Amino acid sequence: MESPLRSYACWLLPLLCLALSLSPLVRSADVTMANAASQEYARRLALFSINVYGKLAAQKPGENIVFSPFSIQTCAAMARLGAEGETATQLDHGLGLASSDAAEIAQTFHEVLAAYQDSQILRIANKIFVMDGYPLRQEFDELLTKQFLSAAQNVNFAKNVEAAATINGWVEQRTNNLIKDLIPSSALDANSRLVLVNAIHFKGTWQHQFPKHATRPDTFYLDGERSVQVPMMGLKERFRYADLPALDATALELPYKDSDLSMLIVLPNSRTGLAALEDKLRITPLSQITQSLHKTQVVVRLPKFKAEFQVELTPVFKQLGMSKMFTDQAEFGKMLQSPEPLKVSAIIHKAFIDVNEEGTEAAAATGIVMRKKRAIISLEEPIEFLADHPFTYVLIHQDDLPLFWGSVVRLEENDSVSGEHDEL
């Protein structure tokens, strides 16, 4: 357990798990990177993020969304290292990877993972669970172990309840018990061969804390007509802010103490403008927003909010052009020493976020199950940033690397007005 929070903290945890199973078909098959490479990686991850976000918003209309694009991409990239042929090509394009070379892909992710290896604020961990009696191919094993810092552990998926408990126990430990029961035992059976897991846990403290005495009930507009009363936090401070007329929105960056991470909030000017903003964000690089930010005095009003989110990501991956991995024609021949072909049968993502005066706590988890195949402004007067209607936000690294992405479209009056958030 971490020490109690004393100030506005943000915790974010994503977890991505990829489970691979056999297929009885006829195939034998610190982000202190060099500047240019870092910018390209961040740009591509941001594009992947907004693509996934758009699909999730369409799939789950009216729901608060929170997910970790970095977690999803990291775990899927681990699977990519074991892919070949068209399956690999689809993953390269769908994930927005900068290279089709497995070693280069692994090195790109290694630089991010290694940068935070000893961090007390952001913890990233990878794990691969392998069916007893099915050793990994040496090249695949070495890439995961050395580059993704992922150690293999043998389990017996035929004992699906025990195997799920082992995987989920690891997930709970790595996400400070925020993500539970990621993989249902029903997703595992004697045909399951591999489960890859990526977990991220972020615990930060706001650089400028929201005083609790400034939180008071206020109106949050769900749309043009409906509204609820919610606890609205308040703070007057110098922040990086941008007026974004091309997006018909404004942006505010809330930095975390002793960290290179911050929360970027993009607020549409209109109470009903989130959908239009989301469309524009698909063709607007994150860097274009962050480069528009300038420090100025801002009066911030931001609601306390919580969101829990769970989704099966197979439809999203298919819509993004990564469909072959789910079919009997999937090509994952570089994973196991045995010649049995694999395919993906499920991708499970779970996420949680809690934002209050002390901070943000969030967790996300994603599991992919692979089974055996079967047939700009600076004014003297402070600017007001009033987040009293639906908005989107990104937990972002200083190099515009999005680790979490989410939106607030609804708040529950009763739940939101409940008591103070206890430290974990």
N, C-alpha and C positions, 0 to 999 in steps of 0.2 A: 504494500500500500504506500502511496505517496504521502508526504507530510500534508497537513491541512492547507487549503488555499487561504491566503491572507489578502489577496487582492483579486482584481478581475482576471480570471484565468480562462484560457481557452484550451479545451481538450478535444482532440480529434483523432479518431482511430478508424482506419479502414482496414478491411481484411479481404483478401481475395483468395479464394480457394479453387483450384482446378483439379477436378477428379477425372482420371482417364481410365477407361475400361477396355477390355479386349473386344475384338470384333471377329466373328468366325466367317469372314469373307475371304475372297480369293486374292487379297493383296498382301504382298510381303513387304510388304513394304516396312558533393558539397556544392556540393554543387559549385565546385570551383573548377568546372570544366573550362577548356579553352573557350574564349569568349564567343567566337562564331558558332562553334558546335553547341555551346550552352544555349545560345539564343535560338538556334534552329530546333533543338530538342524541345525547348519551352514552347516555341511557336506551334510545333506539331502536336504537343500534348494539349495545348489550349484548344486547338482545332478539334482534336478528338473529344475533348471535354464538352465543348458546346454541341458537337454532333450527338453525343450520348445524351446530354441534357435535353436537347430538343426531342429526341425519341422518347425519353422518360416523361417529359411534360405532356406529350401527346398520348402516351400510354396510361398516364395517371393524372388526368385533368382534375384540377381543383385540390390537389394534394401538395403539401409542403414536400419538396424534394431535397434530399441531401445524399451525396454519394462521393466516392473518391475516385476520380479519373486516374490518378496516379496508381492507386492500388489495382484497379481493373487492368490498366495497361501493363503494369509490372507482372502480374500473374499471367496474363495472356502472352506476354513476351517470353516468359519461361516456357510456356507451351510451344511458342514459335520456334524455340531452339531445337525442339524435337520434331519439327514439321519439315516437309519437303514438297516439291512440286507445286501444284496449284493451291494446295492448302496453305503452304508457306507464303505464296504470292498474295493470296487474299488477306492473310494476317498482316503482312507488311503494309498493304494499302489501307486496310480497314483500321489498323491501329495507328497509322501515320508514322511508321518507323522510318528513320532517316537512311537506313541501310538495309540491304537484303543479306548481308554477311553475318552469320550467327555470332562470330567472335566480336565484330564491331557492335552489334546490338547489345550483347552482354556487357561490353565495356562501357557503353553509354549509361546503362542502368547502374553498373558498379560504381561509377563516379558519384552518383546521387546517394546510393546506399552507404558507401564508404564514408562520405562526408558527414553522415549523421550516426556513424557507428558508435561513437562515444558521447552522443548528445544526451543531455538530461531533459531536454525539452521535447524533442521529436525522436521517437524510437521506431525503427523499421526492421521487421524481421521476416524471413522467408523460411518455409519448411516444405519438404516433400515427403509424403507418406506413400510407401511402396508395398504392394502385395507380397507377402512372404513367398520366397521362391522365384521372384521375377527381378533379377538384378538389372540395374540401369546400364545402358551403354556407357563406356568409359568417357567418351567425349562429352556426352550430355551431362553425366554426373559431375565432371570436372568444371564445366561451365556454370552449373548451378551452385556448386560448392564454393568455387573461387570468386565468381563474379556476382552471383546473387546471394552469396553468403548463406546458402541454404544447405542444411544438413539433412540427409535422408534418414527416415525411420521406418522400419518394417512393421506392418500390421497385417492382420488377417481379415480382409473385407468380407469373407464368407460369414464371419461372426459380426454382422453388420451393426448390432447394438453396441458391442464393445468397441468396434473400430470408430463409430461415430462419436462415442464418448471420449476416446483418445484424441481425436481431431478437435472436437469442440472444447475439450479441456485445455488444449494448447491455445486455441483461439481466445478463450476467456482469460487465460493468464496474460497473453500478449496485449489484450485490449482492456486491461484493468477491470475485467468482469462486466464490461458494457455490452459485449456481443456474446450472446448465449445461443446454443443450439443452432449453429450456422448450418451444419450439414444434417439433414434428417436421416435417420438410420435407413429409411426406405429408399434413399438415393444410392445406397451401397449394397452390393451383393457379391456372389462368388465371381462374377465377371468383371468387377472393378479391379483396376490395376494400379492407378496412381491418383493421388490427391495432392495438388500443389497449393500452398497457402502463402499469402502475403498479408502481413499485419502491420498497421501503422498506429502509433499512439502519440498524440500531441497534447502537451499540457503547457500552456503559456499563461502569462499574466499580462493584462493590458498595461501598456506603458503609461497611459493616463486612465486611471480608474474612474468608474462611474460611482459617485457617492450614493449610498443607499437612501439617504434622506431626500435626494432629489427625484427618486422614483415615485411616481404618482399615477393614479388611474387616468387614462386618456382614451380618445377614440381611435380605433384602427378601422379603416374603411376596407371592407372585403371586396367591394366593387362600387359601382356608381350609386347604389341604393342602400345596401346592407352595411352595418357597422357593429362593432363590439367594443366594450370597455376592457382595456388591458393595462397592465402595469407598464408605463413608459419611462425608460431611464433617461436621465438628462445630464449633460456635461457641456461646459464651455471651455474650449481649449484650441490651441493651434494644431491643425491637422492638414494633411495633404488632401486637397479638394479639387474637383474639376467640374465645370459646366460643360456639358457635352451636347450642343445643339443638334449635331448630326444624329445623335441617338435619342433626342428629345428626353434627356435624362441628366442627372448629376451623379457624381461618384465621390465617395469618401473612403479614405484609407485609415483604418484603426490599427496601429502597430502594436506588437507584443514586446514586452520588456525583455532585454537581453536575448534578442532573437532576430533572425533575418526573415521572419514571417510576419504577415499582417493579414487582416481581413479587409477585403475590398468590397464595398457595398455599392451597387449600381441601382439607383432609384429612378424610375420613370417619372417624368413631370406630371403625368396624368394618373389619376387613381385607377384607371382601367387600362393603363399603357403597358403592362408587363408583357403581354403577348407580342405586341409590336416591337418592344425592346429586344425580346428573345430572338425575333427574326433578324433584327439588325446585328445582334451580337454574333450571328453565324458568319457574317462577312466582315467583322470588326476584330482585328487582333487585340488581345489583351494588352499588348505593349502599347498600342495606340491610346488606350485609356490611361495606363499608368504614366505614360510620358506626358499626358496632359495635366497631371496632378501638380498643384502648386500649394505651398504651405500658406495658410491664412487662418484667421480666427473663425471658428465655426461653433455655433450652438447646435449640439446634436441631441435629437430626441429619437431614441431607438427602443423598440419594444423588447421586453424579455420574451424569449420564445423557445419552445421545444419542438422537436420533430423526430418521429420514428419512421423509417422508410424501409420497405422490403420489396424486392422485385426479382423476378427470374429474367435474366438478361439475354436468353437465347434469341428472342425476337429482335432485340436491339442489334445484336451482332449480325444477324441475318440481313437486317435492313441496311447495315453499314457494309454489306458485301462480303461478310465472312460466313458463308453458308456451308461450304464443303466440309468443314470440320465437324459438322453435325450429321453427316451422311455416312453410309457404308463405304463411300469412296474416299473418306478422309485419309490423309497421308501423314501419319505420325510414326514413321518407321525409324526415326533416329533416337527414340527414347529407351526402348527395352532391348536387352541382348536377344531375347526371343523374337521370332519373326511374326508374332501375332499382331495384326493391325488394330489400331485404336480409333475411337471417335469420341466426340464430346456429347454427353447426353443432357447436361444441365449446367447453367451458370447462375449461381445464387448470390445475391448481394443484399446485405442488411446494413443499415446505417442509423445512427442516432446523433442528435445534437441538442445541446442545452445552453442557451445564452442568457446570462444574467449579469448583475452588477460585478460579481467577482470574476466572471469569465465565461468561457465557452467550454463545454465538455462535449465531445463528439466521438462517435465510433462508427466505423463502417466495415462491413464484411462482405466478401463475395466468394462464392464457391462455384467452380466449374467441375461438373462431374462427367467423366468420360467413361463410357461403358463399352462392353463387347458389341461389335457391330452385328446388327441383324439387318435380313433383307431391308478660357482660362483667366481665373479671376483672383485679384488681390485687392481687397478693399479695407478701408479703416473700420467700417462698421462690420460686425461679425455676420457671417452668412448663416442662415438657418438651414439645417439639414433635418427635415422632419419626415422620418420613415413611418408615416401613418397609413400606408397603403402597400400593396404587394410589391416586393423588390427581390432582386437576386444578389447573391454574395459569393465570393471566392476566397478560400484560404490560400494565400499566394506567397511564394518565395520571392525574394527581392529580384530574382532574374525572371520574373513573370511566369514562374512554374506553378501551375494550379494543383494543389494537393487535394482540396475539397471544393465542391461546387454545390450550391443549393439555392433554394428560393423559399420565400415566405409568402404564401398566398392566403392563408387563413389562420386565425388564432381562435382558440376556444376560450370563451369568456370565463367560464368557471375554472378550467384548468390553469389558465394564465394568471388568474388572480390568486392562486393558491399561495401557500406560505413560502418562506425564504428557502433558497436552494442550499441543502446541507452539503458540506464537503464530503468527498468520498474517502 
